[in-house]
Amino acid sequence: MTRPFDQSPDAPESADAPRGFGPIGRRAVLTTAAWSVPVIALAVASPAMAASGPSAVQIAATADNLGSIPSGGGSSPFTLQLTNPSAVATGPLSVWVSRLTGFSGLTDDMGPATMGGWSMTADANDFVFVFGAGLAAGASSDLYSGTWTVTKGVQAAYSGSSTAQLSPQTAGSNAVSLPFVTTASPGSIALGEAASYLILAKGALTVVGTASKLNGGLVGVENGPYTNIPPVVAVKGTSAQNAQAKTDTESAYAAARAAGPATLVAAQMGGLTLSPGVYHQTAALGLTGTLKFDALGDPTASFIIQSDGAITTAAASSMILKNGASAANIFWVSVGAVDIGGVATFYGTALSGAAITVGEGATVVGRLLTTIADVTISNVTATAP
């Protein structure tokens, strides 16, 4: 059976293609424009059926999470259902879903599913779904419900939309669009001189108690006092170092705030596993329980977490690094204060638009940087990442 747009993805660029687009193949040409992105093509056909039968079949397909796959990959629920609104019964119907293998570094799989009356096979290019029972006049198929998993070996960004339609081509209610978007792995935030610091404050740096251990970095204050910091605990930056670190922290804060595109993250992050990418919350962010960072095997992968409010981690909350994730590549940027609870574990560089407070007995692997307000810590162990 001939499928629409069945042109090799390796065909040379057409002279009529819009400038800036690469080779146009079956995944690339679905409407009057050419997409330079992987696309999802659906086609429905029923051999030996009258045109009034299969041509009237309506496709309902959803894969909503494909519109927000993060930099390392992710998954989307995928559903598929056919409806025959005509007065003519149809025989078995087949649906092709093009796999997202048109770009180097992208692989996918159709996972566990509730099959209903469907069967599914896959080759290098397509998932092929067959509803074998056919459709009576006015009837709908069983609902196929599965999981579409996308893996990105190359941390690049792709976006676009595909069109689903009957083959041979007909217009009407048998067309469906499935948008597809991934984000690129964000670059690491440049810290400049601030990378030499464990703690940088504006108004005052206060250490409560005598048990704090500050290892591997400088501490600095722009124009306020140091309180309770004996020389054996930390090395103070010079005035020149502090001034440069202040400038570089402000640049890093602006870069981290502007990074994107971002994926909306839940206001309560406990129980989440984040893959590399940029995450944003329009309000305050909190952590109760455990938050995991999964670098998916890439030790250079970055995580940027943005909050338009405060960032608060509860007492005894924790963070876990998986598959090459590094505290050096985690950046927390907040408009409001950063408050790390007692006996909590915190990974990453805090770039705060307000004060930073670290509770009794907490462990920080990272940096605490603010050029706006004070930093206060209580018997904390802090280590440069």
C-alpha positions in Angstrom: 0.0 0.0 0.0 1.4 3.4 -0.9 1.6 5.9 2.0 1.5 9.6 1.6 4.8 11.6 1.4 6.8 8.3 1.1 10.1 10.1 0.1 13.4 9.0 1.5 14.6 11.2 4.4 18.0 11.3 2.7 16.7 12.9 -0.5 18.6 16.0 -1.6 17.2 19.4 -0.7 14.5 20.6 -3.0 15.1 23.7 -5.0 11.6 24.9 -3.9 12.3 24.3 -0.2 12.4 27.4 2.0 15.8 28.7 2.6 17.4 27.3 5.8 15.6 24.0 5.8 17.4 20.7 5.2 16.3 17.6 3.3 12.6 17.2 3.0 11.4 13.7 3.6 8.3 11.8 4.5 8.5 13.2 8.1 9.1 16.6 6.8 6.3 17.4 4.4 2.9 17.0 5.7 1.2 20.2 4.8 2.0 23.1 2.5 5.1 24.0 4.5 8.3 22.1 5.3 9.3 21.4 8.9 12.9 21.0 9.9 11.9 18.8 12.8 11.0 15.2 13.4 7.3 14.7 12.8 4.6 12.2 13.7 2.7 10.9 10.7 -0.5 9.0 11.0 -2.2 7.3 8.0 -5.3 5.2 8.0 -6.3 2.9 5.2 -8.7 0.0 4.7 -8.0 -2.2 1.6 -10.9 -2.8 -0.7 -13.3 -0.5 1.2 -15.6 1.9 -0.5 -14.4 5.5 -0.2 -17.5 6.4 1.7 -16.4 4.0 4.5 -12.8 4.6 5.5 -12.6 8.1 4.1 -15.1 9.1 6.8 -13.3 7.5 9.7 -12.3 10.0 12.4 -9.0 9.7 14.2 -8.6 10.7 17.8 -4.9 10.6 18.9 -3.3 12.3 21.9 0.3 12.5 23.1 0.1 15.7 25.1 3.5 15.4 26.9 5.4 15.2 23.7 4.9 19.0 23.8 7.3 19.3 26.8 9.9 16.6 26.6 12.9 17.7 28.7 16.5 17.8 27.4 17.3 14.2 28.3 14.1 12.7 27.1 10.8 11.7 28.7 7.5 10.0 28.1 3.9 10.8 27.1 0.7 8.9 27.5 -0.4 8.0 24.0 -4.0 7.2 23.1 -5.6 6.2 19.8 -9.2 5.7 18.9 -11.2 5.5 15.6 -14.8 6.4 15.0 -16.9 5.6 11.9 -19.7 8.2 11.6 -20.9 7.0 8.2 -23.6 4.6 7.3 -21.1 2.2 5.8 -19.3 -0.4 7.8 -15.5 -0.8 7.4 -13.2 -3.7 7.6 -9.9 -3.8 9.6 -8.2 -0.5 9.8 -4.4 0.3 10.1 -2.8 3.3 11.6 0.8 4.3 11.1 2.6 6.4 13.7 6.0 7.5 12.5 8.7 7.0 15.0 10.9 9.9 16.1 14.0 8.5 14.5 14.4 11.2 11.8 17.0 13.0 13.8 20.4 11.7 15.0 20.3 11.2 18.8 16.5 10.6 19.1 15.1 7.2 19.8 11.6 6.1 21.0 9.6 3.2 22.1 5.9 2.5 22.6 5.7 1.0 26.0 3.2 -1.1 28.0 -0.4 -0.5 26.9 -4.0 -1.4 27.2 -4.5 -2.9 23.8 -8.3 -3.4 23.6 -9.0 -4.7 20.1 -5.7 -3.4 18.7 -2.4 -5.1 17.8 0.9 -3.2 17.4 4.1 -3.9 15.6 7.1 -1.7 15.0 9.9 -1.3 12.5 12.7 1.2 12.2 10.4 3.9 11.0 6.9 3.3 12.2 4.6 2.0 14.9 1.8 0.1 13.1 -1.5 -0.2 14.8 -4.2 -2.5 13.5 -7.8 -2.5 14.7 -8.8 -5.9 13.4 -12.5 -6.0 14.2 -13.5 -3.3 11.8 -16.1 -0.6 12.5 -19.8 -0.9 12.2 -21.7 2.2 11.0 -21.7 4.8 13.8 -19.3 2.7 16.0 -16.0 3.5 17.7 -13.0 1.3 18.2 -11.7 0.3 21.5 -9.3 2.8 23.0 -5.6 2.0 22.7 -3.7 3.5 25.7 0.0 3.2 26.0 3.2 5.1 26.8 5.4 6.7 24.2 9.0 7.1 25.6 11.5 9.4 23.9 15.2 9.3 24.6 17.7 11.9 23.5 21.3 10.8 23.1 22.1 14.3 21.7 21.1 17.2 24.0 19.5 19.3 21.2 16.2 21.1 20.9 13.5 20.1 18.4 10.0 21.4 17.9 7.2 21.2 15.4 3.9 19.6 14.6 2.7 16.8 12.4 -0.6 16.1 10.6 -2.4 12.8 10.6 -4.6 12.0 7.7 -6.2 9.2 5.7 -4.3 7.5 3.0 -5.0 8.0 0.1 -5.4 11.6 1.0 -8.7 13.0 2.0 -9.6 16.1 3.9 -11.8 16.4 6.9 -12.3 14.9 10.4 -9.7 12.2 9.9 -6.8 14.7 10.3 -5.1 15.2 13.7 -2.1 17.2 14.9 0.4 16.0 17.5 2.9 18.7 18.5 6.4 17.6 19.5 8.9 19.7 21.5 12.1 18.9 23.3 14.5 21.3 25.1 18.3 21.4 24.8 20.5 20.8 27.7 21.2 24.2 29.1 24.8 25.4 29.3 26.5 25.7 32.6 26.1 29.1 34.2 29.4 31.0 34.2 30.3 32.1 37.7 33.6 33.9 37.1 35.4 34.9 40.3 32.3 33.8 42.3 33.2 30.1 41.5 36.0 30.6 44.1 33.5 31.3 46.8 31.5 29.2 49.2 29.6 32.1 50.6 29.1 35.7 49.4 26.9 38.2 51.2 26.1 41.9 51.0 25.1 43.1 54.4 26.6 40.5 56.8 27.8 36.9 57.1 26.9 35.3 60.4 27.9 31.9 61.6 25.8 30.7 64.6 27.6 28.2 66.9 31.1 26.9 66.7 30.7 23.6 64.7 30.5 25.0 61.1 33.0 23.5 58.6 33.5 25.6 55.5 35.8 23.8 53.0 37.3 24.5 49.6 36.2 28.1 49.0 36.4 31.7 50.1 33.8 33.7 52.1 33.1 37.3 51.4 31.0 40.3 52.4 30.6 43.4 50.3 30.1 46.0 53.0 29.0 44.3 56.2 30.6 42.5 59.2 31.8 38.9 59.5 30.4 37.4 62.7 31.9 34.4 64.4 34.2 33.2 61.6 37.6 32.2 63.0 40.4 32.0 60.5 40.6 28.2 60.8 37.1 27.9 59.6 37.2 29.8 56.3 39.4 32.0 54.2 38.1 35.5 53.6 38.3 37.0 50.1 40.2 40.3 49.6 38.3 43.5 48.9 39.3 43.2 45.2 38.2 39.5 45.1 34.9 40.3 46.8 34.1 43.1 44.4 34.8 41.0 41.3 32.8 38.1 42.8 29.9 40.5 43.4 29.9 41.6 39.7 30.2 38.0 38.5 27.4 36.8 40.8 25.1 39.5 39.5 25.9 38.4 35.9 25.3 34.7 36.8 22.0 35.6 38.5 20.8 37.4 35.4 21.9 34.5 33.1 20.2 31.9 35.3 17.0 33.9 35.4 17.0 34.2 31.6 17.8 30.6 30.8 15.2 28.6 28.9 12.9 27.5 27.5 11.8 26.2 30.9 9.6 23.4 32.0 7.0 24.2 34.7 8.0 22.4 37.9 5.7 21.6 40.8 5.8 24.0 43.7 6.5 21.1 46.0 9.4 19.1 44.6 9.5 16.2 47.0 9.4 12.9 45.2 10.4 14.4 41.8 13.3 13.2 39.6 14.7 15.9 37.4 16.5 15.3 34.1 18.8 17.9 32.7 17.0 21.1 31.8 15.6 24.4 32.9 12.7 24.3 35.4 10.5 27.2 36.5 7.9 27.9 39.1 5.9 31.2 39.1 5.6 31.1 42.9 7.6 29.8 45.8 9.4 26.5 45.6 9.5 24.0 48.4 11.1 20.6 49.1 9.8 18.2 51.7 11.3 14.7 51.3 13.7 13.8 48.5 14.5 15.4 45.2 16.6 13.4 42.7 18.8 14.8 39.9 19.4 12.3 37.0 22.1 13.4 34.5 21.3 10.4 32.2 24.9 9.5 32.0 26.1 12.9 31.0 28.5 14.3 33.6 28.3 17.8 32.0 24.5 18.0 32.2 23.1 21.1 33.8 20.0 21.7 35.9 18.6 25.2 36.4 15.7 25.7 38.8 14.1 29.1 38.8 11.6 30.5 41.3 9.7 33.7 41.1 9.4 33.5 44.9 11.4 32.0 47.7 13.1 28.6 47.8 12.6 26.6 51.0 13.8 23.1 51.8 12.3 21.5 54.9 14.3 20.1 57.8 15.8 16.7 57.0 15.0 17.0 53.3 17.5 15.5 50.9 18.8 15.5 47.4 20.2 12.6 45.5 22.6 12.7 42.4 22.2 10.0 39.8 23.9 8.8 36.7 26.7 11.4 36.6 24.8 14.4 38.1 27.1 16.9 39.8 26.4 19.6 42.4 28.7 21.9 40.3 26.1 21.8 37.5 23.0 22.5 39.6 21.8 26.2 39.9 19.0 27.5 42.1 17.9 31.0 41.2 15.3 32.8 43.3 13.7 36.2 43.4 13.0 35.6 47.1 15.0 34.2 50.0 16.7 30.8 50.1 16.0 28.9 53.4 17.7 25.5 53.8 16.3 23.5 56.7 18.2 22.0 59.6 19.8 18.6 59.0 18.9 19.0 55.3 21.2 18.1 52.4 21.4 20.7 49.6 23.3 20.4 46.3 24.1 23.2 44.0 24.8 26.9 43.7 22.1 29.2 45.3 21.8 32.5 43.4 19.5 34.4 45.7 17.7 37.7 45.2 17.3 38.0 48.9 18.7 36.6 52.1 20.1 33.0 52.5 19.6 31.1 55.8 21.0 27.5 56.5 19.6 25.7 59.5 21.3 23.8 62.2 23.4 20.8 61.1 22.6 21.1 57.3 25.1 19.9 54.7 25.7 22.0 51.6 27.7 20.9 48.6 27.7 24.0 46.5 27.7 27.7 47.0 25.6 30.3 48.8 25.7 33.6 46.8 23.7 36.8 47.2 24.6 40.4 46.5 21.3 41.7 48.0 21.2 40.6 51.6 22.7 38.7 54.5 23.8 35.1 54.8 23.3 33.2 58.1 24.4 29.6 58.8 24.1 27.5 62.0 26.7 24.7 62.6 26.8 23.9 58.9 29.1 21.7 56.8 29.6 23.4 53.4 31.9 22.2 50.7 32.8 23.5 47.3 31.3 21.3 44.5 
